[in-house]
Amino acid sequence: MKNIISIIVILLVLSLGVTVYLLKPKEVQFNNLEFEQNIKEFTKNSKIIDANFDHNQALDVADFAISKGIKIPKILINFDTHSDITLNEDVVPLGADVDNWINEYLAIYPEADEVYWVIPKEEDDRIDLRMFFGENKSRDLPYNTMFYGNSIKEDMRMKFLFTPLSKKSYTQEVLVDPKTGKLNEFAQNLSITKVLFNPEIKYKKVKITTCTEETLPDFDGKEVFLSIDADYISNSGFDTPGKFINDKNYKQIEQALFKMVKTIKDKNIRPQVINLTLSPQYLPEDDHNQLIDFYNKIFRISGKQDAVSTYSRKYKI
């Protein structure tokens, strides 16, 4: 009997060892020259590049672009752990914060009517986070809440459980009050519509697509405002701001940067305006320098100067 138990234990240990080996991430070798060439390629059409601390300062970048005669592109692509969009909240003219700057962006720039929120695949890989992403928020309709893929539709948890965003992107149509930036998903249900929308307001229609790098579409020939938040790369937002339990190490950050840059190049994203945000409150301090170095590399390779020197927006949360 003891021999049988010993054999079973050995088999379990060996099985665990094989599983751990298979799950262990393979180290990816990158060609630094290719990395730099990819940066040069995706920045070649850029008229403005700016690096800043707080993500709502992307609005200062947009204002600066307009002051230079640059039209705000129709499409905003936001690489970010957080949506930076809130539902059912007046943002204008109070002034946007880092968690709702896209509300103001959509309200005050008429041309912008399409958003692609690119989330880290690490979020999409975790079943609990996919379930959270799909939680129904209809009970919160009278209150402001963060935008996810869930706002009013029923049974979305099961949808995201079996269909991760890395397999299929998710698109929603929202209506934005251009005077206040209040944003809600369009609802077929009349009772919900009466709660969410004022028939006297002429709302702006906006399409929001949530995806990962794997399901980001091709943007060949399209004008784009590209925004990158460093927490997309570093801590991936699982517990930010806070304990940073899921902090990537130096090599993992490097690999994530190379992958993101290659995605941007391969998806033919050639932005007219690029916003680079550090978001220091949302990533471990020991990651700051590496990400600042990355942003500086973009300036060096592109030959562009940091566009904005002073900002009217700041972190308020």
C-alpha positions as CSV (number, residue, x, y, z in Angstrom):
1,M,0.0,0.0,0.0
2,K,2.8,2.4,0.9
3,N,4.5,1.6,-2.4
4,I,1.3,2.5,-4.3
5,I,1.0,5.8,-2.4
6,S,4.6,6.6,-3.1
7,I,4.2,5.9,-6.8
8,I,1.1,8.2,-6.8
9,V,2.9,11.0,-5.1
10,I,5.9,10.7,-7.5
11,L,3.5,10.8,-10.5
12,L,1.7,13.8,-9.1
13,V,5.1,15.6,-8.5
14,L,6.3,14.8,-12.0
15,S,2.9,15.9,-13.4
16,L,3.2,19.2,-11.5
17,G,6.7,19.7,-12.7
18,V,5.7,19.2,-16.4
19,T,2.8,21.6,-15.9
20,V,5.0,24.2,-14.4
21,Y,7.5,23.8,-17.2
22,L,4.8,24.2,-19.8
23,L,3.3,27.2,-18.1
24,K,6.6,28.9,-17.6
25,P,6.8,31.8,-20.0
26,K,9.4,31.3,-22.7
27,E,12.0,34.1,-22.9
28,V,11.5,36.0,-26.2
29,Q,14.6,37.3,-28.0
30,F,14.1,40.7,-29.6
31,N,16.2,42.5,-32.1
32,N,16.8,46.0,-30.7
33,L,17.3,47.3,-34.3
34,E,13.9,45.9,-35.2
35,F,12.4,47.6,-32.1
36,E,13.9,51.0,-33.1
37,Q,12.8,50.5,-36.7
38,N,9.2,49.8,-35.5
39,I,9.2,53.0,-33.5
40,K,10.5,55.0,-36.5
41,E,7.8,53.5,-38.7
42,F,4.8,54.2,-36.4
43,T,5.9,57.7,-35.6
44,K,6.7,58.8,-39.2
45,N,3.3,60.6,-39.7
46,S,3.3,62.1,-36.2
47,K,3.0,65.9,-36.0
48,I,2.9,66.1,-32.2
49,I,4.3,63.8,-29.5
50,D,4.0,64.7,-25.9
51,A,5.0,62.9,-22.6
52,N,3.2,63.9,-19.4
53,F,2.5,62.7,-15.9
54,D,-1.3,62.5,-15.6
55,H,-3.6,61.0,-18.3
56,N,-6.1,63.9,-18.3
57,Q,-3.2,66.0,-19.7
58,A,-3.9,64.3,-23.0
59,L,-6.6,67.0,-23.2
60,D,-3.8,69.7,-23.1
61,V,-2.1,67.8,-25.9
62,A,-5.3,67.9,-28.0
63,D,-5.7,71.6,-27.3
64,F,-2.1,72.2,-28.3
65,A,-2.7,70.3,-31.5
66,I,-5.7,72.5,-32.4
67,S,-3.6,75.6,-31.7
68,K,-1.1,74.4,-34.3
69,G,-3.9,73.9,-36.9
70,I,-4.0,70.1,-36.5
71,K,-7.5,68.6,-36.7
72,I,-8.4,66.1,-34.0
73,P,-8.6,62.7,-35.5
74,K,-11.8,60.7,-35.6
75,I,-10.2,57.7,-33.9
76,L,-8.8,57.6,-30.4
77,I,-6.7,54.5,-29.5
78,N,-6.0,54.2,-25.8
79,F,-3.6,51.5,-24.5
80,D,-4.6,51.5,-20.8
81,T,-5.5,49.2,-18.0
82,H,-8.4,51.5,-17.2
83,S,-11.0,52.8,-19.5
84,D,-10.8,56.4,-18.3
85,I,-14.5,56.7,-19.1
86,T,-17.3,57.0,-16.6
87,L,-21.0,56.4,-17.2
88,N,-23.7,58.8,-16.1
89,E,-21.4,61.5,-14.8
90,D,-21.2,65.2,-15.7
91,V,-17.6,66.0,-16.5
92,V,-17.8,69.3,-18.4
93,P,-17.3,72.1,-17.3
94,L,-16.1,70.8,-13.9
95,G,-12.9,69.5,-15.6
96,A,-11.9,66.0,-16.3
97,D,-9.7,63.9,-14.0
98,V,-7.6,60.9,-14.9
99,D,-10.5,58.5,-14.7
100,N,-12.9,60.4,-17.0
101,W,-10.8,62.5,-19.4
102,I,-12.2,60.6,-22.4
103,N,-15.7,61.8,-21.5
104,E,-14.5,65.4,-22.0
105,Y,-12.4,64.5,-25.0
106,L,-15.5,63.1,-26.8
107,A,-17.7,66.0,-25.7
108,I,-15.5,68.9,-26.7
109,Y,-13.9,67.6,-29.9
110,P,-16.7,67.1,-32.4
111,E,-14.6,65.0,-34.8
112,A,-13.8,62.3,-32.3
113,D,-16.5,59.6,-32.4
114,E,-14.6,56.3,-32.2
115,V,-12.6,54.9,-29.3
116,Y,-10.5,51.7,-29.1
117,W,-9.7,50.8,-25.5
118,V,-6.8,48.3,-25.6
119,I,-6.5,46.3,-22.3
120,P,-3.5,44.2,-21.3
121,K,-3.9,40.6,-22.2
122,E,-3.1,39.7,-18.6
123,E,-6.4,41.1,-17.6
124,D,-8.2,39.1,-20.3
125,D,-6.4,35.9,-19.3
126,R,-7.8,35.8,-15.8
127,I,-11.3,34.3,-15.5
128,D,-12.2,36.4,-12.4
129,L,-11.4,39.6,-14.2
130,R,-13.3,38.6,-17.3
131,M,-16.3,37.8,-15.1
132,F,-15.9,41.2,-13.4
133,F,-15.7,42.9,-16.8
134,G,-19.0,41.3,-17.7
135,E,-20.9,42.2,-14.5
136,N,-24.3,43.8,-15.2
137,K,-24.5,47.4,-13.9
138,S,-28.1,48.1,-14.5
139,R,-28.6,48.4,-10.8
140,D,-26.2,51.4,-10.8
141,L,-27.9,53.4,-13.5
142,P,-28.8,56.4,-11.4
143,Y,-25.1,56.6,-10.3
144,N,-21.8,57.2,-12.0
145,T,-19.7,54.1,-12.4
146,M,-16.6,53.1,-14.4
147,F,-17.1,52.0,-18.0
148,Y,-16.4,48.4,-18.8
149,G,-18.0,46.1,-21.3
150,N,-21.1,45.6,-19.2
151,S,-23.1,48.7,-18.7
152,I,-26.7,47.6,-19.2
153,K,-26.8,44.3,-21.1
154,E,-27.8,41.1,-19.2
155,D,-25.9,37.9,-19.2
156,M,-22.6,39.5,-20.2
157,R,-20.6,37.6,-17.6
158,M,-21.1,34.4,-19.5
159,K,-20.3,36.1,-22.7
160,F,-16.9,37.2,-21.5
161,L,-16.3,34.0,-19.6
162,F,-16.4,32.0,-22.9
163,T,-15.3,34.7,-25.4
164,P,-12.3,36.5,-24.1
165,L,-11.4,39.9,-25.7
166,S,-8.2,38.4,-27.0
167,K,-10.4,36.2,-29.2
168,K,-13.1,38.7,-30.2
169,S,-13.3,42.4,-29.5
170,Y,-16.5,44.0,-28.1
171,T,-18.1,47.1,-29.5
172,Q,-20.8,49.3,-27.9
173,E,-22.7,52.3,-29.1
174,V,-22.9,55.1,-26.5
175,L,-24.5,58.5,-26.5
176,V,-22.6,61.5,-25.2
177,D,-24.0,64.8,-24.0
178,P,-21.7,67.3,-25.8
179,K,-22.4,70.0,-23.1
180,T,-21.6,67.8,-20.0
181,G,-19.7,64.8,-21.3
182,K,-22.3,62.5,-19.6
183,L,-22.1,59.2,-21.4
184,N,-24.3,56.1,-21.4
185,E,-24.7,53.0,-23.5
186,F,-27.6,53.2,-25.9
187,A,-30.5,51.0,-24.7
188,Q,-33.3,49.4,-26.6
189,N,-35.3,49.1,-23.4
190,L,-37.6,52.1,-23.1
191,S,-37.7,52.2,-19.3
192,I,-33.9,52.3,-19.2
193,T,-33.8,54.9,-22.0
194,K,-36.1,57.2,-19.9
195,V,-33.7,57.0,-17.0
196,L,-30.5,57.6,-19.0
197,F,-31.4,60.1,-21.7
198,N,-33.1,63.5,-21.9
199,P,-35.2,63.7,-25.1
200,E,-34.4,67.4,-25.3
201,I,-30.7,66.9,-25.7
202,K,-29.0,66.2,-29.1
203,Y,-26.6,63.4,-28.2
204,K,-23.4,62.6,-30.0
205,K,-23.1,58.9,-31.1
206,V,-19.8,57.3,-30.3
207,K,-18.6,53.7,-31.0
208,I,-16.4,52.2,-28.2
209,T,-14.5,49.0,-29.0
210,T,-12.7,47.1,-26.2
211,C,-10.0,44.7,-27.2
212,T,-6.5,43.4,-26.7
213,E,-3.5,43.7,-29.0
214,E,-4.6,40.4,-30.6
215,T,-8.0,41.7,-31.7
216,L,-7.1,45.3,-32.5
217,P,-8.1,45.9,-36.1
218,D,-6.0,47.3,-38.9
219,F,-5.9,51.1,-39.2
220,D,-4.2,51.5,-42.6
221,G,-4.9,55.0,-44.0
222,K,-6.8,56.1,-40.9
223,E,-6.0,59.2,-38.9
224,V,-5.5,58.4,-35.2
225,F,-4.9,60.0,-31.8
226,L,-2.7,57.5,-30.0
227,S,-2.6,57.5,-26.2
228,I,-0.4,55.2,-24.1
229,D,-0.6,54.9,-20.3
230,A,2.4,53.4,-18.7
231,D,0.3,51.2,-16.3
232,Y,-0.7,49.2,-19.4
233,I,2.9,48.0,-19.5
234,S,4.0,47.9,-15.9
235,N,1.5,46.7,-13.3
236,S,-1.4,46.1,-15.7
237,G,-3.7,47.7,-13.2
238,F,-4.7,44.7,-11.2
239,D,-4.3,46.5,-7.9
240,T,-3.5,50.0,-8.7
241,P,-2.9,52.3,-6.9
242,G,-1.8,50.0,-4.1
243,K,0.3,46.9,-3.4
244,F,1.5,46.3,-7.0
245,I,1.5,42.5,-6.4
246,N,1.5,41.9,-10.2
247,D,4.4,44.1,-11.0
248,K,6.4,43.0,-14.0
249,N,10.2,42.8,-13.7
250,Y,12.6,44.7,-16.0
251,K,12.8,42.0,-18.7
252,Q,9.0,41.5,-18.7
253,I,8.5,45.2,-19.1
254,E,11.0,45.2,-22.0
255,Q,9.2,42.4,-23.7
256,A,5.8,44.0,-23.2
257,L,7.1,47.3,-24.8
258,F,8.6,45.4,-27.8
259,K,5.3,43.6,-28.3
260,M,3.2,46.7,-28.1
261,V,5.4,48.7,-30.5
262,K,5.3,45.8,-33.0
263,T,1.5,45.7,-32.6
264,I,1.2,49.4,-33.3
265,K,3.5,49.0,-36.4
266,D,1.8,45.8,-37.7
267,K,-1.7,47.2,-37.3
268,N,-0.7,50.2,-39.4
269,I,-1.3,52.7,-36.7
270,R,0.4,55.9,-37.9
271,P,-0.9,58.5,-35.5
272,Q,-1.0,62.3,-36.2
273,V,-0.9,62.9,-32.4
274,I,0.8,60.8,-29.8
275,N,0.2,61.2,-26.0
276,L,2.5,59.3,-23.6
277,T,1.5,59.3,-19.9
278,L,3.5,58.0,-17.0
279,S,0.7,57.9,-14.4
280,P,3.2,57.6,-11.5
281,Q,0.4,56.9,-8.9
282,Y,-0.5,53.7,-10.8
283,L,2.8,51.9,-11.2
284,P,5.6,50.9,-8.9
285,E,8.3,53.6,-8.4
286,D,11.1,51.2,-9.5
287,D,9.4,51.0,-12.9
288,H,9.3,54.7,-13.6
289,N,12.8,55.2,-15.0
290,Q,12.5,52.3,-17.5
291,L,9.2,53.7,-18.9
292,I,10.6,57.2,-19.0
293,D,13.6,55.8,-20.9
294,F,11.1,54.3,-23.4
295,Y,9.3,57.6,-23.9
296,N,12.7,59.3,-24.4
297,K,13.6,56.7,-27.0
298,I,10.4,57.6,-28.9
299,F,11.5,61.2,-29.0
300,R,15.1,60.4,-30.0
301,I,14.1,57.9,-32.8
302,S,11.2,60.0,-34.2
303,G,13.3,63.2,-34.1
304,K,10.3,65.0,-32.5
305,Q,10.5,67.3,-29.4
306,D,8.3,67.0,-26.4
307,A,5.3,69.2,-27.4
308,V,3.8,70.7,-24.3
309,S,5.7,72.3,-21.5
310,T,2.9,73.4,-19.1
311,Y,-0.5,71.8,-18.4
312,S,-3.8,73.2,-17.2
313,R,-5.0,69.7,-16.1
314,K,-3.7,67.8,-13.1
315,Y,-4.3,64.7,-11.1
316,K,-7.2,65.3,-8.6
317,I,-8.4,61.9,-7.3
